[in-house]
């Protein structure tokens, strides 16, 4: 090896060392939840940066967070006599503006156009809106959450020393990465009037490893600090544990970064919201008590274990992409993932996990794996 080659090799090694010392950065929804659904899809989309075929859930998730924050601020200004009352027409214009901003960030739908998405969100929040008659009347659920509390969207960023907080940290798995930046967007809510009464609360089993949403009335108090997350989807009992750990991890991070522990976390499943006059499902609000630091800490540890699983996926993928199987970390496919994600996945053609799932369910391969059947 000549001097130039030796110098080049030293530079590469130095760059690798410096890169390995940079903190890992993961988001809960974009990385941890996506990896739990299918590690193979996550590796191609998030690690190898292949453009995902459809991002409709990401569009709605980001959209609801941003437009409801705008609506809360607008109503706060209106209450203090600093602006006119926001109506559905103005809200629609804000929706389109937010959608353009998301599109500029690469977050957009290839199936639904912006006008269609705007209409779906507008009908949820202002159900009596028409193109000829704007209204200031909010859906009762949104009226209560917008007008009865102070809401602030917070981008939580928690620096974590992995060697200290993750007992199973292994330099071969983490490639010497010792720090993690865990990020998540959540609404910090403090009740100022008319605290909401919820009908469903999360109940843990005796070991705090699983649980279920049970019927029980929970009433907030004025001044209570809550963390809210909006889910554009319907309530799914098979996914709820993942969301519970997500919210309690947020609560743990919030307490460490803001020196105040939230009283409770609230998951708002907007997909369950029905038009006024129809019977509302109690599952649209799921309450998670957040006042137990031990329980919050366990959820945080579960989150760190998910980060470790992602690092193992990266190592497998970079060693041999073809060897990385689809599904969750155990190679299993959830029915919802198979029916909604796999059928449009760019890598389904050679995915043995999806092929075996279809054969087990129907006795034959899916037509979504047959190029000649796609017309």
Secondary structure, DSSP 8 states (H G I E B T S, - for coil): --HHHHHHHHHHHHHHHHHHHS-EEEEIIIIIIHHHH-HHHHIIIIIS----S--HHHHHHHHHHHHHHHHHHHHHHHHTTSS----HHHHHHHHHHHHHHHHHTT---SSS-HHHHHHHHHHHHSTT--SS-------HHHHHHHHSEEEEEEEEEEEEEHHHH-TT--HHHHTT--EEEEEEEEEEEEE-SS--EEEEEEEE-TTSS-EEEEEEEEE--TT-EEEEEEESS---TTTHHHHHHHHHHHHHHHHHHHS---SEEEEEEGGG---TTS---GGGEEEEE---HHHHHHHHHHHHHHHHHHHHHHHHHHH-GGG--SSSTTS---HHHHHHTGGG-TTGGG-HHHHHHHHHHHSS--GGG-GGG--
